[in-house]
Amino acid sequence: MKIEKIDHIFFDLDHTLWDFDRNSALAFQLMFDKFKIQISIDHFLSVYQPINLRYWKLYREEKVTKTELRRGRLIETFAVFGIKFPLDTIDALSDDYINFLPLNNYLIKGAKELLEYLMPKYQMHIITNGFREVQNTKLSNANIKHYFNTVTNSEEVGVKKPNPMIFEHAMKVSGADIDKSLMIGDNYEADILGAEYLGIKTICFNYHKEELPKQAIQVSTLNHIKRYL
């Protein structure tokens, strides 16, 4: 079933187009090598990832600051391994991780092929909750920035998805009409429910293999999005 009368497509970036998990693991390996941290990366990530997801949910809900997110996710993870670093070391680790993160820019399988397929037909945009100083570098280094007319970042708007204000801002700067727009993202709460609150059509790239409501349009691979557009 095709989704008709769409002029503008808005994408999330991390876990939707940019392979955050793979690139993040490589950034942590560089950080561990620099600080001579003797923990298996796979073991570390198995502990870190759920803690990180919890902190990002708190960050979206304005319950923790950017600094608290960056510090807290590392402090809690290292505590599981019985390691306690001084706060200045935690900040140094966090800064290096953020700096290392866009050095590797693997994309989700099928991302470029999808963007090439969509580019002649639609105007495309990014809406992201990721940190401003990192997201633009990711787009440039991954060589996909040219596909997008606008990039809306939560730090610039002052609110995060699913707050409707960030979607309203994206509509305004892009010149898009709500009834002719589509949001594609991996996070059901932030991307899908946030966009649908304003009446924007959605496709959930179910990267996390979650149980979603039956009415949700969802795909398991980016290539499957072509079925709808």
Secondary structure, 3 states (H helix, E strand, C coil): CCCCCCCEEEECCECCCECHHHHHHHHHHHHHHHHCCCCCHHHHHHHHHHHHHHHHHHHHCCCCCHHHHHHHHHHHHHHHCCCCCCHHHHHHHHHHHHHHHHHCCCECCCHHHHHHHHCCCCEEEEEECCCHHHHHHHHHHCCCHHHCCEEEEHHHHCCCCCCHHHHHHHHHHHCCCHHHEEEEECCHHHHHHHHHHCCCEEEEECCCCCCCCCCCCEECCHHHHHHCC
